[in-house]
Amino acid sequence: MFVGIPILAVLLAISIIGFPVTIFLVGLFLASLFAAYLAVALVLGQLILRRFRGEGRGGFWGRIGALALGILILAVAAFIPVLGPIITIVALMMGFGAMTLQIVGSRPAAAI
């Protein structure tokens, strides 16, 4: 899906009828990449805060703090000359995969 949606959008953009679908797919893809980045940032921040602070004190503001810490770490890591883009792509792929597993994993298995 990470590669398939942009390819499908390009193929649909060729036709006049598929162009509005292309705009919708590109918007949906960009929104899902943003959500994937936030998901990885949240998990990264929670792992680091749990390492230093322990298991307690979660709550809403604890998650906001973990998200801010994760975004800060990913943003700083993105500025590393060679590894920055690699870290960003890996983070996006991990977040996209986690979201896909969350959606697919919640469906009941098909009977064979």
Biopython code that builds the backbone (N, CA, C, O; Angstrom):
import numpy as np
from Bio.PDB.StructureBuilder import StructureBuilder

atoms = [
    (1, "MET", "N", (0.810, -1.185, 0.000)),
    (1, "MET", "CA", (0.000, 0.000, 0.000)),
    (1, "MET", "C", (0.854, 1.249, 0.000)),
    (1, "MET", "O", (0.445, 2.277, -0.541)),
    (2, "PHE", "N", (2.045, 1.181, 0.603)),
    (2, "PHE", "CA", (2.911, 2.345, 0.696)),
    (2, "PHE", "C", (3.331, 2.821, -0.688)),
    (2, "PHE", "O", (3.504, 4.021, -0.902)),
    (3, "VAL", "N", (3.497, 1.902, -1.626)),
    (3, "VAL", "CA", (3.893, 2.243, -2.986)),
    (3, "VAL", "C", (2.691, 2.177, -3.926)),
    (3, "VAL", "O", (2.652, 2.891, -4.928)),
    (4, "GLY", "N", (1.730, 1.342, -3.620)),
    (4, "GLY", "CA", (0.603, 1.113, -4.515)),
    (4, "GLY", "C", (-0.318, 2.302, -4.682)),
    (4, "GLY", "O", (-0.826, 2.529, -5.780)),
    (5, "ILE", "N", (-0.548, 3.067, -3.630)),
    (5, "ILE", "CA", (-1.467, 4.204, -3.728)),
    (5, "ILE", "C", (-0.918, 5.285, -4.660)),
    (5, "ILE", "O", (-1.670, 5.779, -5.501)),
    (6, "PRO", "N", (0.358, 5.678, -4.553)),
    (6, "PRO", "CA", (0.847, 6.678, -5.517)),
    (6, "PRO", "C", (0.834, 6.175, -6.963)),
    (6, "PRO", "O", (0.549, 6.949, -7.877)),
    (7, "ILE", "N", (1.134, 4.910, -7.182)),
    (7, "ILE", "CA", (1.094, 4.367, -8.547)),
    (7, "ILE", "C", (-0.336, 4.390, -9.073)),
    (7, "ILE", "O", (-0.570, 4.780, -10.216)),
    (8, "LEU", "N", (-1.297, 3.972, -8.242)),
    (8, "LEU", "CA", (-2.699, 4.012, -8.645)),
    (8, "LEU", "C", (-3.151, 5.444, -8.928)),
    (8, "LEU", "O", (-3.910, 5.683, -9.867)),
    (9, "ALA", "N", (-2.689, 6.386, -8.126)),
    (9, "ALA", "CA", (-3.061, 7.792, -8.345)),
    (9, "ALA", "C", (-2.528, 8.303, -9.676)),
    (9, "ALA", "O", (-3.226, 9.037, -10.376)),
    (10, "VAL", "N", (-1.316, 7.934, -10.034)),
    (10, "VAL", "CA", (-0.748, 8.359, -11.319)),
    (10, "VAL", "C", (-1.518, 7.737, -12.472)),
    (10, "VAL", "O", (-1.791, 8.405, -13.469)),
    (11, "LEU", "N", (-1.870, 6.463, -12.343)),
    (11, "LEU", "CA", (-2.631, 5.805, -13.410)),
    (11, "LEU", "C", (-4.027, 6.405, -13.559)),
    (11, "LEU", "O", (-4.524, 6.543, -14.676)),
    (12, "LEU", "N", (-4.652, 6.757, -12.457)),
    (12, "LEU", "CA", (-5.981, 7.367, -12.531)),
    (12, "LEU", "C", (-5.932, 8.800, -13.048)),
    (12, "LEU", "O", (-6.902, 9.281, -13.634)),
    (13, "ALA", "N", (-4.811, 9.486, -12.835)),
    (13, "ALA", "CA", (-4.697, 10.876, -13.274)),
    (13, "ALA", "C", (-4.655, 10.982, -14.789)),
    (13, "ALA", "O", (-4.906, 12.055, -15.339)),
    (14, "ILE", "N", (-4.347, 9.901, -15.465)),
    (14, "ILE", "CA", (-4.283, 9.924, -16.928)),
    (14, "ILE", "C", (-5.661, 10.169, -17.525)),
    (14, "ILE", "O", (-5.789, 10.879, -18.523)),
    (15, "SER", "N", (-6.687, 9.589, -16.922)),
    (15, "SER", "CA", (-8.033, 9.754, -17.468)),
    (15, "SER", "C", (-8.726, 10.958, -16.834)),
    (15, "SER", "O", (-8.409, 11.356, -15.713)),
    (16, "ILE", "N", (-9.655, 11.516, -17.555)),
    (16, "ILE", "CA", (-10.402, 12.675, -17.066)),
    (16, "ILE", "C", (-11.341, 12.256, -15.940)),
    (16, "ILE", "O", (-11.529, 13.004, -14.981)),
    (17, "ILE", "N", (-11.919, 11.092, -16.044)),
    (17, "ILE", "CA", (-12.859, 10.618, -15.032)),
    (17, "ILE", "C", (-12.135, 10.292, -13.731)),
    (17, "ILE", "O", (-12.674, 10.511, -12.646)),
    (18, "GLY", "N", (-10.925, 9.772, -13.834)),
    (18, "GLY", "CA", (-10.192, 9.376, -12.642)),
    (18, "GLY", "C", (-9.471, 10.501, -11.932)),
    (18, "GLY", "O", (-8.934, 10.289, -10.845)),
    (19, "PHE", "N", (-9.440, 11.696, -12.514)),
    (19, "PHE", "CA", (-8.697, 12.792, -11.899)),
    (19, "PHE", "C", (-9.247, 13.204, -10.534)),
    (19, "PHE", "O", (-8.449, 13.415, -9.620)),
    (20, "PRO", "N", (-10.567, 13.332, -10.341)),
    (20, "PRO", "CA", (-11.056, 13.647, -8.991)),
    (20, "PRO", "C", (-10.727, 12.543, -7.976)),
    (20, "PRO", "O", (-10.473, 12.828, -6.806)),
    (21, "VAL", "N", (-10.732, 11.303, -8.424)),
    (21, "VAL", "CA", (-10.356, 10.202, -7.536)),
    (21, "VAL", "C", (-8.883, 10.318, -7.166)),
    (21, "VAL", "O", (-8.493, 10.007, -6.040)),
    (22, "THR", "N", (-8.070, 10.766, -8.113)),
    (22, "THR", "CA", (-6.646, 10.961, -7.855)),
    (22, "THR", "C", (-6.426, 12.007, -6.772)),
    (22, "THR", "O", (-5.602, 11.814, -5.878)),
    (23, "ILE", "N", (-7.152, 13.101, -6.846)),
    (23, "ILE", "CA", (-7.011, 14.152, -5.837)),
    (23, "ILE", "C", (-7.391, 13.605, -4.458)),
    (23, "ILE", "O", (-6.711, 13.882, -3.470)),
    (24, "PHE", "N", (-8.460, 12.843, -4.394)),
    (24, "PHE", "CA", (-8.879, 12.242, -3.132)),
    (24, "PHE", "C", (-7.837, 11.253, -2.621)),
    (24, "PHE", "O", (-7.516, 11.265, -1.433)),
    (25, "LEU", "N", (-7.302, 10.395, -3.491)),
    (25, "LEU", "CA", (-6.313, 9.410, -3.076)),
    (25, "LEU", "C", (-5.024, 10.054, -2.586)),
    (25, "LEU", "O", (-4.443, 9.605, -1.599)),
    (26, "VAL", "N", (-4.576, 11.094, -3.264)),
    (26, "VAL", "CA", (-3.353, 11.769, -2.842)),
    (26, "VAL", "C", (-3.571, 12.429, -1.476)),
    (26, "VAL", "O", (-2.697, 12.360, -0.612)),
    (27, "GLY", "N", (-4.715, 13.060, -1.278)),
    (27, "GLY", "CA", (-5.018, 13.649, 0.026)),
    (27, "GLY", "C", (-5.092, 12.608, 1.127)),
    (27, "GLY", "O", (-4.571, 12.815, 2.222)),
    (28, "LEU", "N", (-5.738, 11.492, 0.837)),
    (28, "LEU", "CA", (-5.832, 10.402, 1.808)),
    (28, "LEU", "C", (-4.462, 9.818, 2.115)),
    (28, "LEU", "O", (-4.175, 9.483, 3.264)),
    (29, "PHE", "N", (-3.617, 9.692, 1.102)),
    (29, "PHE", "CA", (-2.270, 9.155, 1.290)),
    (29, "PHE", "C", (-1.429, 10.100, 2.148)),
    (29, "PHE", "O", (-0.722, 9.649, 3.049)),
    (30, "LEU", "N", (-1.499, 11.402, 1.880)),
    (30, "LEU", "CA", (-0.731, 12.357, 2.678)),
    (30, "LEU", "C", (-1.218, 12.401, 4.124)),
    (30, "LEU", "O", (-0.412, 12.525, 5.046)),
    (31, "ALA", "N", (-2.522, 12.300, 4.324)),
    (31, "ALA", "CA", (-3.061, 12.274, 5.683)),
    (31, "ALA", "C", (-2.622, 11.007, 6.422)),
    (31, "ALA", "O", (-2.329, 11.051, 7.617)),
    (32, "SER", "N", (-2.577, 9.886, 5.709)),
    (32, "SER", "CA", (-2.145, 8.644, 6.352)),
    (32, "SER", "C", (-0.650, 8.681, 6.668)),
    (32, "SER", "O", (-0.228, 8.119, 7.679)),
    (33, "LEU", "N", (0.156, 9.327, 5.833)),
    (33, "LEU", "CA", (1.577, 9.471, 6.146)),
    (33, "LEU", "C", (1.776, 10.354, 7.378)),
    (33, "LEU", "O", (2.638, 10.071, 8.210)),
    (34, "PHE", "N", (0.993, 11.407, 7.498)),
    (34, "PHE", "CA", (1.061, 12.274, 8.665)),
    (34, "PHE", "C", (0.679, 11.499, 9.931)),
    (34, "PHE", "O", (1.341, 11.616, 10.962)),
    (35, "ALA", "N", (-0.390, 10.711, 9.840)),
    (35, "ALA", "CA", (-0.819, 9.910, 10.990)),
    (35, "ALA", "C", (0.231, 8.856, 11.339)),
    (35, "ALA", "O", (0.457, 8.573, 12.516)),
    (36, "ALA", "N", (0.872, 8.276, 10.325)),
    (36, "ALA", "CA", (1.920, 7.289, 10.573)),
    (36, "ALA", "C", (3.101, 7.925, 11.285)),
    (36, "ALA", "O", (3.660, 7.332, 12.207)),
    (37, "TYR", "N", (3.488, 9.124, 10.869)),
    (37, "TYR", "CA", (4.592, 9.842, 11.508)),
    (37, "TYR", "C", (4.256, 10.140, 12.968)),
    (37, "TYR", "O", (5.101, 9.984, 13.850)),
    (38, "LEU", "N", (3.016, 10.569, 13.216)),
    (38, "LEU", "CA", (2.601, 10.859, 14.592)),
    (38, "LEU", "C", (2.557, 9.597, 15.437)),
    (38, "LEU", "O", (2.900, 9.634, 16.619)),
    (39, "ALA", "N", (2.139, 8.480, 14.851)),
    (39, "ALA", "CA", (2.083, 7.224, 15.600)),
    (39, "ALA", "C", (3.477, 6.776, 16.022)),
    (39, "ALA", "O", (3.676, 6.351, 17.160)),
    (40, "VAL", "N", (4.434, 6.868, 15.116)),
    (40, "VAL", "CA", (5.805, 6.487, 15.450)),
    (40, "VAL", "C", (6.389, 7.454, 16.475)),
    (40, "VAL", "O", (7.091, 7.031, 17.393)),
    (41, "ALA", "N", (6.109, 8.737, 16.330)),
    (41, "ALA", "CA", (6.604, 9.718, 17.294)),
    (41, "ALA", "C", (6.033, 9.455, 18.685)),
    (41, "ALA", "O", (6.749, 9.572, 19.679)),
    (42, "LEU", "N", (4.758, 9.102, 18.761)),
    (42, "LEU", "CA", (4.134, 8.812, 20.050)),
    (42, "LEU", "C", (4.770, 7.596, 20.706)),
    (42, "LEU", "O", (5.099, 7.632, 21.892)),
    (43, "VAL", "N", (4.943, 6.527, 19.950)),
    (43, "VAL", "CA", (5.541, 5.311, 20.504)),
    (43, "VAL", "C", (6.985, 5.569, 20.932)),
    (43, "VAL", "O", (7.406, 5.117, 21.996)),
    (44, "LEU", "N", (7.741, 6.290, 20.112)),
    (44, "LEU", "CA", (9.122, 6.607, 20.448)),
    (44, "LEU", "C", (9.190, 7.449, 21.719)),
    (44, "LEU", "O", (10.004, 7.176, 22.600)),
    (45, "GLY", "N", (8.354, 8.452, 21.817)),
    (45, "GLY", "CA", (8.322, 9.281, 23.018)),
    (45, "GLY", "C", (7.913, 8.504, 24.255)),
    (45, "GLY", "O", (8.478, 8.704, 25.330)),
    (46, "GLN", "N", (6.921, 7.605, 24.112)),
    (46, "GLN", "CA", (6.500, 6.797, 25.248)),
    (46, "GLN", "C", (7.601, 5.849, 25.694)),
    (46, "GLN", "O", (7.791, 5.644, 26.892)),
    (47, "LEU", "N", (8.327, 5.267, 24.747)),
    (47, "LEU", "CA", (9.433, 4.377, 25.117)),
    (47, "LEU", "C", (10.510, 5.121, 25.888)),
    (47, "LEU", "O", (11.022, 4.612, 26.886)),
    (48, "ILE", "N", (10.856, 6.309, 25.441)),
    (48, "ILE", "CA", (11.907, 7.071, 26.112)),
    (48, "ILE", "C", (11.437, 7.547, 27.485)),
    (48, "ILE", "O", (12.182, 7.452, 28.460)),
    (49, "LEU", "N", (10.213, 8.054, 27.570)),
    (49, "LEU", "CA", (9.711, 8.508, 28.865)),
    (49, "LEU", "C", (9.541, 7.352, 29.838)),
    (49, "LEU", "O", (9.790, 7.512, 31.032)),
    (50, "ARG", "N", (9.130, 6.214, 29.357)),
    (50, "ARG", "CA", (8.982, 5.041, 30.217)),
    (50, "ARG", "C", (10.336, 4.583, 30.737)),
    (50, "ARG", "O", (10.443, 4.089, 31.860)),
    (51, "ARG", "N", (11.367, 4.747, 29.918)),
    (51, "ARG", "CA", (12.713, 4.348, 30.326)),
    (51, "ARG", "C", (13.213, 5.226, 31.478)),
    (51, "ARG", "O", (13.846, 4.727, 32.409)),
    (52, "PHE", "N", (12.931, 6.523, 31.418)),
    (52, "PHE", "CA", (13.450, 7.442, 32.424)),
    (52, "PHE", "C", (12.498, 7.689, 33.580)),
    (52, "PHE", "O", (12.939, 7.979, 34.692)),
    (53, "ARG", "N", (11.206, 7.578, 33.336)),
    (53, "ARG", "CA", (10.230, 7.967, 34.343)),
    (53, "ARG", "C", (9.554, 6.780, 35.009)),
    (53, "ARG", "O", (9.024, 6.919, 36.111)),
    (54, "GLY", "N", (9.559, 5.639, 34.381)),
    (54, "GLY", "CA", (8.873, 4.481, 34.938)),
    (54, "GLY", "C", (7.501, 4.310, 34.309)),
    (54, "GLY", "O", (7.173, 4.978, 33.328)),
    (55, "GLU", "N", (6.703, 3.417, 34.871)),
    (55, "GLU", "CA", (5.411, 3.057, 34.289)),
    (55, "GLU", "C", (4.295, 4.034, 34.645)),
    (55, "GLU", "O", (3.320, 4.130, 33.900)),
    (56, "GLY", "N", (4.400, 4.747, 35.732)),
    (56, "GLY", "CA", (3.295, 5.581, 36.198)),
    (56, "GLY", "C", (3.131, 6.870, 35.416)),
    (56, "GLY", "O", (3.884, 7.146, 34.482)),
    (57, "ARG", "N", (2.155, 7.641, 35.802)),
    (57, "ARG", "CA", (1.863, 8.984, 35.296)),
    (57, "ARG", "C", (1.663, 9.030, 33.787)),
    (57, "ARG", "O", (2.410, 9.703, 33.076)),
    (58, "GLY", "N", (0.675, 8.330, 33.311)),
    (58, "GLY", "CA", (0.346, 8.391, 31.895)),
    (58, "GLY", "C", (-0.599, 9.541, 31.648)),
    (58, "GLY", "O", (-0.201, 10.702, 31.744)),
    (59, "GLY", "N", (-1.823, 9.247, 31.338)),
    (59, "GLY", "CA", (-2.839, 10.267, 31.169)),
    (59, "GLY", "C", (-2.688, 11.060, 29.878)),
    (59, "GLY", "O", (-1.821, 10.786, 29.048)),
    (60, "PHE", "N", (-3.551, 12.040, 29.741)),
    (60, "PHE", "CA", (-3.593, 12.845, 28.525)),
    (60, "PHE", "C", (-2.328, 13.662, 28.342)),
    (60, "PHE", "O", (-1.725, 13.630, 27.269)),
    (61, "TRP", "N", (-1.912, 14.397, 29.371)),
    (61, "TRP", "CA", (-0.747, 15.272, 29.231)),
    (61, "TRP", "C", (0.542, 14.468, 29.136)),
    (61, "TRP", "O", (1.526, 14.930, 28.559)),
    (62, "GLY", "N", (0.536, 13.268, 29.701)),
    (62, "GLY", "CA", (1.695, 12.396, 29.532)),
    (62, "GLY", "C", (1.862, 11.958, 28.086)),
    (62, "GLY", "O", (2.979, 11.868, 27.577)),
    (63, "ARG", "N", (0.746, 11.687, 27.433)),
    (63, "ARG", "CA", (0.806, 11.317, 26.018)),
    (63, "ARG", "C", (1.177, 12.503, 25.137)),
    (63, "ARG", "O", (1.911, 12.351, 24.160)),
    (64, "ILE", "N", (0.673, 13.678, 25.481)),
    (64, "ILE", "CA", (1.034, 14.880, 24.719)),
    (64, "ILE", "C", (2.536, 15.139, 24.851)),
    (64, "ILE", "O", (3.201, 15.473, 23.871)),
    (65, "GLY", "N", (3.060, 14.985, 26.057)),
    (65, "GLY", "CA", (4.495, 15.155, 26.271)),
    (65, "GLY", "C", (5.307, 14.111, 25.521)),
    (65, "GLY", "O", (6.352, 14.424, 24.950)),
    (66, "ALA", "N", (4.829, 12.872, 25.521)),
    (66, "ALA", "CA", (5.520, 11.811, 24.782)),
    (66, "ALA", "C", (5.492, 12.086, 23.286)),
    (66, "ALA", "O", (6.485, 11.865, 22.593)),
    (67, "LEU", "N", (4.362, 12.566, 22.786)),
    (67, "LEU", "CA", (4.255, 12.906, 21.368)),
    (67, "LEU", "C", (5.202, 14.043, 21.012)),
    (67, "LEU", "O", (5.878, 13.988, 19.984)),
    (68, "ALA", "N", (5.256, 15.067, 21.847)),
    (68, "ALA", "CA", (6.154, 16.192, 21.590)),
    (68, "ALA", "C", (7.614, 15.741, 21.603)),
    (68, "ALA", "O", (8.406, 16.165, 20.761)),
    (69, "LEU", "N", (7.968, 14.883, 22.557)),
    (69, "LEU", "CA", (9.332, 14.376, 22.626)),
    (69, "LEU", "C", (9.657, 13.533, 21.394)),
    (69, "LEU", "O", (10.746, 13.656, 20.834)),
    (70, "GLY", "N", (8.730, 12.685, 20.970)),
    (70, "GLY", "CA", (8.960, 11.862, 19.789)),
    (70, "GLY", "C", (9.091, 12.685, 18.521)),
    (70, "GLY", "O", (9.940, 12.391, 17.679)),
    (71, "ILE", "N", (8.263, 13.711, 18.370)),
    (71, "ILE", "CA", (8.362, 14.587, 17.199)),
    (71, "ILE", "C", (9.695, 15.324, 17.211)),
    (71, "ILE", "O", (10.337, 15.473, 16.172)),
    (72, "LEU", "N", (10.108, 15.784, 18.386)),
    (72, "LEU", "CA", (11.388, 16.479, 18.494)),
    (72, "LEU", "C", (12.551, 15.562, 18.105)),
    (72, "LEU", "O", (13.457, 15.977, 17.382)),
    (73, "ILE", "N", (12.522, 14.331, 18.579)),
    (73, "ILE", "CA", (13.603, 13.390, 18.260)),
    (73, "ILE", "C", (13.618, 13.072, 16.769)),
    (73, "ILE", "O", (14.683, 13.053, 16.152)),
    (74, "LEU", "N", (12.452, 12.823, 16.187)),
    (74, "LEU", "CA", (12.411, 12.527, 14.753)),
    (74, "LEU", "C", (12.804, 13.735, 13.913)),
    (74, "LEU", "O", (13.435, 13.583, 12.867)),
    (75, "ALA", "N", (12.439, 14.932, 14.359)),
    (75, "ALA", "CA", (12.812, 16.139, 13.612)),
    (75, "ALA", "C", (14.311, 16.381, 13.674)),
    (75, "ALA", "O", (14.918, 16.757, 12.671)),
    (76, "VAL", "N", (14.913, 16.171, 14.832)),
    (76, "VAL", "CA", (16.366, 16.335, 14.947)),
    (76, "VAL", "C", (17.074, 15.257, 14.143)),
    (76, "VAL", "O", (18.077, 15.532, 13.484)),
    (77, "ALA", "N", (16.564, 14.039, 14.192)),
    (77, "ALA", "CA", (17.180, 12.947, 13.437)),
    (77, "ALA", "C", (17.073, 13.173, 11.931)),
    (77, "ALA", "O", (17.914, 12.689, 11.173)),
    (78, "ALA", "N", (16.055, 13.901, 11.492)),
    (78, "ALA", "CA", (15.886, 14.158, 10.061)),
    (78, "ALA", "C", (16.970, 15.074, 9.516)),
    (78, "ALA", "O", (17.192, 15.105, 8.305)),
    (79, "PHE", "N", (17.650, 15.822, 10.380)),
    (79, "PHE", "CA", (18.698, 16.732, 9.937)),
    (79, "PHE", "C", (20.070, 16.081, 9.834)),
    (79, "PHE", "O", (21.024, 16.729, 9.405)),
    (80, "ILE", "N", (20.190, 14.821, 10.215)),
    (80, "ILE", "CA", (21.462, 14.123, 10.069)),
    (80, "ILE", "C", (21.699, 13.923, 8.576)),
    (80, "ILE", "O", (20.822, 13.406, 7.884)),
    (81, "PRO", "N", (22.871, 14.322, 8.059)),
    (81, "PRO", "CA", (23.065, 14.387, 6.602)),
    (81, "PRO", "C", (22.722, 13.127, 5.813)),
    (81, "PRO", "O", (21.930, 13.224, 4.876)),
    (82, "VAL", "N", (23.248, 11.989, 6.122)),
    (82, "VAL", "CA", (22.985, 10.805, 5.309)),
    (82, "VAL", "C", (21.870, 9.964, 5.908)),
    (82, "VAL", "O", (21.032, 9.433, 5.179)),
    (83, "LEU", "N", (21.853, 9.839, 7.218)),
    (83, "LEU", "CA", (20.883, 8.969, 7.877)),
    (83, "LEU", "C", (19.509, 9.610, 8.056)),
    (83, "LEU", "O", (18.529, 8.895, 8.266)),
    (84, "GLY", "N", (19.409, 10.930, 7.981)),
    (84, "GLY", "CA", (18.140, 11.612, 8.226)),
    (84, "GLY", "C", (16.999, 11.160, 7.337)),
    (84, "GLY", "O", (15.942, 10.788, 7.846)),
    (85, "PRO", "N", (17.182, 11.181, 6.007)),
    (85, "PRO", "CA", (16.097, 10.690, 5.150)),
    (85, "PRO", "C", (15.793, 9.206, 5.347)),
    (85, "PRO", "O", (14.643, 8.781, 5.232)),
    (86, "ILE", "N", (16.820, 8.429, 5.643)),
    (86, "ILE", "CA", (16.609, 6.995, 5.869)),
    (86, "ILE", "C", (15.788, 6.791, 7.134)),
    (86, "ILE", "O", (14.861, 5.981, 7.147)),
    (87, "ILE", "N", (16.116, 7.513, 8.191)),
    (87, "ILE", "CA", (15.366, 7.412, 9.444)),
    (87, "ILE", "C", (13.915, 7.837, 9.234)),
    (87, "ILE", "O", (12.999, 7.195, 9.750)),
    (88, "THR", "N", (13.704, 8.905, 8.486)),
    (88, "THR", "CA", (12.344, 9.381, 8.232)),
    (88, "THR", "C", (11.539, 8.372, 7.429)),
    (88, "THR", "O", (10.379, 8.109, 7.747)),
    (89, "ILE", "N", (12.143, 7.806, 6.392)),
    (89, "ILE", "CA", (11.432, 6.816, 5.566)),
    (89, "ILE", "C", (11.115, 5.565, 6.377)),
    (89, "ILE", "O", (10.017, 5.018, 6.273)),
    (90, "VAL", "N", (12.072, 5.110, 7.183)),
    (90, "VAL", "CA", (11.836, 3.929, 8.015)),
    (90, "VAL", "C", (10.722, 4.206, 9.027)),
    (90, "VAL", "O", (9.872, 3.349, 9.267)),
    (91, "ALA", "N", (10.730, 5.403, 9.619)),
    (91, "ALA", "CA", (9.679, 5.754, 10.575)),
    (91, "ALA", "C", (8.310, 5.786, 9.900)),
    (91, "ALA", "O", (7.327, 5.304, 10.462)),
    (92, "LEU", "N", (8.244, 6.355, 8.692)),
    (92, "LEU", "CA", (6.967, 6.393, 7.965)),
    (92, "LEU", "C", (6.495, 4.989, 7.605)),
    (92, "LEU", "O", (5.310, 4.680, 7.721)),
    (93, "MET", "N", (7.414, 4.149, 7.173)),
    (93, "MET", "CA", (7.030, 2.781, 6.812)),
    (93, "MET", "C", (6.574, 1.989, 8.032)),
    (93, "MET", "O", (5.622, 1.212, 7.950)),
    (94, "MET", "N", (7.249, 2.182, 9.163)),
    (94, "MET", "CA", (6.829, 1.486, 10.385)),
    (94, "MET", "C", (5.450, 1.959, 10.844)),
    (94, "MET", "O", (4.612, 1.149, 11.241)),
    (95, "GLY", "N", (5.220, 3.253, 10.790)),
    (95, "GLY", "CA", (3.915, 3.777, 11.185)),
    (95, "GLY", "C", (2.809, 3.350, 10.244)),
    (95, "GLY", "O", (1.706, 3.021, 10.682)),
    (96, "PHE", "N", (3.101, 3.354, 8.943)),
    (96, "PHE", "CA", (2.107, 2.932, 7.960)),
    (96, "PHE", "C", (1.797, 1.446, 8.136)),
    (96, "PHE", "O", (0.641, 1.034, 8.045)),
    (97, "GLY", "N", (2.823, 0.653, 8.387)),
    (97, "GLY", "CA", (2.624, -0.777, 8.624)),
    (97, "GLY", "C", (1.839, -1.038, 9.893)),
    (97, "GLY", "O", (0.990, -1.930, 9.927)),
    (98, "ALA", "N", (2.113, -0.270, 10.940)),
    (98, "ALA", "CA", (1.370, -0.433, 12.189)),
    (98, "ALA", "C", (-0.101, -0.083, 12.011)),
    (98, "ALA", "O", (-0.978, -0.762, 12.546)),
    (99, "MET", "N", (-0.367, 0.988, 11.251)),
    (99, "MET", "CA", (-1.767, 1.343, 10.992)),
    (99, "MET", "C", (-2.455, 0.271, 10.151)),
    (99, "MET", "O", (-3.616, -0.058, 10.393)),
    (100, "THR", "N", (-1.750, -0.268, 9.174)),
    (100, "THR", "CA", (-2.323, -1.322, 8.343)),
    (100, "THR", "C", (-2.617, -2.563, 9.167)),
    (100, "THR", "O", (-3.681, -3.166, 9.025)),
    (101, "LEU", "N", (-1.682, -2.952, 10.029)),
    (101, "LEU", "CA", (-1.918, -4.114, 10.899)),
    (101, "LEU", "C", (-3.057, -3.859, 11.870)),
    (101, "LEU", "O", (-3.802, -4.781, 12.203)),
    (102, "GLN", "N", (-3.204, -2.633, 12.326)),
    (102, "GLN", "CA", (-4.310, -2.311, 13.226)),
    (102, "GLN", "C", (-5.652, -2.469, 12.516)),
    (102, "GLN", "O", (-6.612, -2.966, 13.104)),
    (103, "ILE", "N", (-5.719, -2.049, 11.261)),
    (103, "ILE", "CA", (-6.968, -2.162, 10.499)),
    (103, "ILE", "C", (-7.240, -3.608, 10.115)),
    (103, "ILE", "O", (-8.348, -4.106, 10.315)),
    (104, "VAL", "N", (-6.247, -4.278, 9.571)),
    (104, "VAL", "CA", (-6.433, -5.652, 9.105)),
    (104, "VAL", "C", (-6.575, -6.609, 10.275)),
    (104, "VAL", "O", (-7.344, -7.568, 10.203)),
    (105, "GLY", "N", (-5.837, -6.358, 11.357)),
    (105, "GLY", "CA", (-5.891, -7.245, 12.515)),
    (105, "GLY", "C", (-7.204, -7.191, 13.262)),
    (105, "GLY", "O", (-7.520, -8.116, 14.010)),
    (106, "SER", "N", (-7.983, -6.129, 13.081)),
    (106, "SER", "CA", (-9.261, -6.013, 13.805)),
    (106, "SER", "C", (-10.400, -6.732, 13.097)),
    (106, "SER", "O", (-11.488, -6.877, 13.653)),
    (107, "ARG", "N", (-10.154, -7.181, 11.878)),
    (107, "ARG", "CA", (-11.198, -7.907, 11.148)),
    (107, "ARG", "C", (-11.182, -9.381, 11.551)),
    (107, "ARG", "O", (-10.118, -9.942, 11.813)),
    (108, "PRO", "N", (-12.351, -10.004, 11.600)),
    (108, "PRO", "CA", (-12.359, -11.447, 11.894)),
    (108, "PRO", "C", (-11.786, -12.226, 10.707)),
    (108, "PRO", "O", (-11.927, -11.829, 9.550)),
    (109, "ALA", "N", (-11.148, -13.327, 11.024)),
    (109, "ALA", "CA", (-10.541, -14.156, 9.988)),
    (109, "ALA", "C", (-11.627, -14.815, 9.138)),
    (109, "ALA", "O", (-12.674, -15.210, 9.651)),
    (110, "ALA", "N", (-11.368, -14.927, 7.842)),
    (110, "ALA", "CA", (-12.325, -15.550, 6.937)),
    (110, "ALA", "C", (-12.293, -17.058, 7.093)),
    (110, "ALA", "O", (-11.230, -17.660, 7.250)),
    (111, "ALA", "N", (-13.450, -17.648, 7.047)),
    (111, "ALA", "CA", (-13.524, -19.108, 7.155)),
    (111, "ALA", "C", (-13.136, -19.739, 5.828)),
    (111, "ALA", "O", (-13.557, -19.286, 4.763)),
    (112, "ILE", "N", (-12.340, -20.773, 5.903)),
    (112, "ILE", "CA", (-11.893, -21.445, 4.679)),
    (112, "ILE", "C", (-12.748, -22.648, 4.403)),
    (112, "ILE", "O", (-12.529, -23.347, 3.413)),
]
sb = StructureBuilder()
sb.init_structure("model")
sb.init_model(0)
sb.init_chain("A")
sb.init_seg("    ")
for serial, (resi, resn, name, xyz) in enumerate(atoms, 1):
    if name == "N":
        sb.init_residue(resn, " ", resi, " ")
    sb.init_atom(name, np.array(xyz, "f"), 0.0, 1.0, " ", f" {name:<3s}", serial, name[0])
structure = sb.get_structure()
